[in-house]
Amino acid sequence: MKRIILICFTSSCVFLFSCKKETTKNSDNINVGTCKDLTLKNQLVRVCLDSVVNDSRCPADVQCIFAGVAVAKFTVSVSGNILPVTLSLPYFKMPGYPSDTVFNGFKFEFLTLDPYPGTVPSDYSDYKAAVKVTPL
């Protein structure tokens, strides 16, 4: 009887741990005007940072009353289906601009925009964004 229980337990463990789960992926460091490709759920997912619409975040070396906002335009595609979307950073909410969107079975979340502003302006081409892509 113990042998049967041991065989059932071992078989269950092998079955459970052999399952491959799709994980969330981040498309770190998408430069302005460029794209990153990811493969999730056997589908090609592309995230493009088209432009930075607004970056009025308070400079890192200044004390501000208002934190400011950062808004960027992206193009996301899943297996060739394309969606242009404008997103804001989640901790700097701007009315009318969500921080995430759902499209074709995936959630796209705008996580970061670098470089963080300082008192010396950054060059527009230096902007990089990170977007988290989660299969639903």
Beta strands, then each sheet from edge to edge (+ up, - down):
strand 1: 25-31
strand 2: 34-40
strand 3: 43-55
strand 4: 70-78
strand 5: 81-88
strand 6: 100-103
strand 7: 106-114
strand 8: 128-135
sheet 1: 1+ 8- 7+ 6-
sheet 2: 2+ 3- 4+ 5-
end
